[in-house]
């Protein structure tokens, strides 16, 4: 995965504090605790979280399932 250019100073500070690249950290947090709590954990607003996702190319999708349906997610970095 190529390094993302032009991260803001706030993004770099969070990466330094958390010891992990945001491209991996943000999706993991959103999937485990949700967007609002993930933003709180990183010390940023929800609108900043949305902006960071857009800037870093992180795609968020909501899926509604009927009872009995399942979703399988495949990717290089499984959470």
C-alpha atoms as one frame of an Amber mdcrd trajectory, in Angstrom:
protein
   0.000   0.000   0.000   1.524   3.348  -0.998   2.041   5.955   1.681  -0.610
   8.650   1.734   0.724  12.090   0.946  -0.098  15.325   2.705  -1.271  14.126
   6.103  -2.096  17.011   8.385  -0.042  17.702  11.481  -2.973  16.473  13.592
  -2.998  13.194  11.658   0.721  12.756  12.188   0.355  13.501  15.902  -2.352
  10.845  16.293  -0.236   8.303  14.413   2.716   9.071  16.675   0.593   8.834
  19.835  -1.124   5.590  18.809   1.931   4.006  17.168  -0.047   2.873  14.142
  -0.812   4.177  10.666  -4.223   5.807  10.434  -5.044   3.782   7.321  -5.132
   0.683   9.535  -6.188   2.215  12.848  -9.292   4.104  11.707 -11.099   1.200
   9.991 -10.387  -1.087  12.958 -11.753   1.470  15.430 -14.842   2.277  13.357
 -15.635  -1.425  12.952 -15.250  -2.183  16.644 -16.695   0.871  18.436 -18.426
   2.936  15.740 -17.544   6.273  14.177 -18.470   8.548  17.100 -16.535   6.595
  19.728 -13.612   6.124  17.333 -13.448   9.893  16.872 -13.599  10.369  20.651
 -10.806   7.846  21.153  -8.606   9.711  18.661  -9.500  13.064  20.224 -11.100
  14.486  17.074 -14.601  15.528  16.018 -16.929  13.340  13.957 -16.590  15.751
  11.040 -12.795  15.464  11.256 -13.130  11.673  11.274 -15.227  11.853   8.113
 -12.674  14.184   6.506  -9.753  11.928   7.480 -11.557   8.909   6.005 -12.105
  10.794   2.764  -8.523  12.088   2.663  -7.052   8.638   3.366  -9.345   6.793
   0.950 -11.104   4.826   3.682 -14.497   3.668   2.400 -17.371   3.260   4.834
 -20.562   1.490   3.818 -23.687   0.543   5.698 -25.377  -2.742   4.890 -28.909
  -3.634   5.953 -29.652  -7.349   6.172 -32.892  -9.252   6.458 -33.018 -11.923
   9.157 -30.838 -14.870   8.216 -28.649 -12.986   5.727 -24.887 -12.714   6.230
 -22.129 -10.540   4.872 -18.618 -11.746   4.185 -15.823  -9.212   3.866 -12.588
 -10.195   2.209  -9.521  -8.054   2.033  -5.813  -7.852   2.411  -6.034  -6.573
   5.993  -8.635  -8.486   7.942  -9.684  -7.079  11.267
